[in-house]
Amino acid sequence: MDRKKELKQQFKETTVYGGVYAIKNTKNQKMLIGKTKNLKTLNGIKFMLENGDYTINKELQEEWNQFGGDAFIFEVLEKLKKKEDPYFKEKEALIELEEKWLEKHQPYGERGYNLK
């Protein structure tokens, strides 16, 4: 029972990081750039792709099915630096961060899975 309490406390104390990530196809070099308030959700995205349930981006799902999961790399491009400022707007900061990476990589059309 103590172990269960300990694990719950550890979970509560774990810092959650938001940020921008990339899912890269190593076969054709296409990538998807996305943002999330919790980078741990990348495990959930991978799980959905593995089960054929990633309806958010059908092209990515089709190529995952075609090439297999081993052809893809998940990478954290940048973690969001949270500020102690009570007026810090995490959502807006994530959008700006994502836009920066979208501008840098231009993952559209033949180069990626993002839509303009």
N, C-alpha and C positions, 0 to 999 in steps of 0.2 A: 504494500500500500504506500509506503514511503517513496518508493521508486516512481509511482504514478504521480504523486504530488511534486516530486522533484522535476519530472519531465514537463509537467504543466507550467511550473514556475520558469523553467528554462525556455519554454516556448514563448511565454509572456515577455521575457527579457530579451529575446532575440530581436535585433534591430532589423527593420524592414527597409530595404532600399528600392527606390524607384529608379528608372533609367531607360536607356535606349539600347535595343538589342538588334542583332542581325541573324537571320537564318540564311546560310550560304549553301548553294548547290555547288559542290566541287566538280561536277561533271560538265556543267555549262556556264559556270561562274555567275549565275543569276542569284539575286539576293532579295530578301524581304527585310525592310527596316521597320521596326515598330517601337512603341513605348508602352510602359507599364508602371503602375504605382508600386508593384511588388515583383521584383525580378525572379522570385521563386516560382511565379506563374509560368515560367519557361518550361518547367517540368510538365505542367498541364498541357501546354501547347504541343510538346513532343508526344505526350500520351494520346492526344486527339489525333495527331498525324499518324501515329502508329496504328490507331484503330480505324482510320479512314473517316473520322468525324470532324475534320477541320473545315467547316463550311464557311469560315470567314474569308478564305482565299482558295477558291476551287482550283486555280492553276497550280498553286503550290502543292495542294493535296494530290493532284493528278501526277505531278512530277515526282513527288515522294513515293507514290505507288509505283511509278515507272522505274525509278532509279534505286529505290530502297533507302531506308534510313541511314545507312552507312555513307551515303553520298552527301549528307548534309551536316553542317557544322553550326552549332549555336554559339553565339559570341555576344558578350556584353560589351557594347561600344563605349558607353559612358554611364556612370552612376550619377544620379541627381544629388547635388550637394545641398542638403537641407540647411535652412537658416533658422536661427532661433527667433527671428523676427515674427511677431504674432500676425503680421500682415502678409507673410510669405504665402504665395499662391502656388501650390504644388502642381496643380493641373496646368496652369499657364506656363510654368517653368518647364514641365515635361514637353509641352507642345513646342516651345522654342528649341529645346534640346533636339527633339526629333527633326524639326525643320532644318537645323544645322547639318545633321547627318544625311538627310535626304538631299540637301543641296550639294553636299560633298560627293556622294556616291551616285546620285541620279538613277536609282534602281527602278526604272520604268521601261515598259516595252520589252525589247530584247535583252535589256540589262537587268531586269528584275521583276518582282511580283507586285510591287506597289502600283497603285493607280494614281494618276495625276488629278 
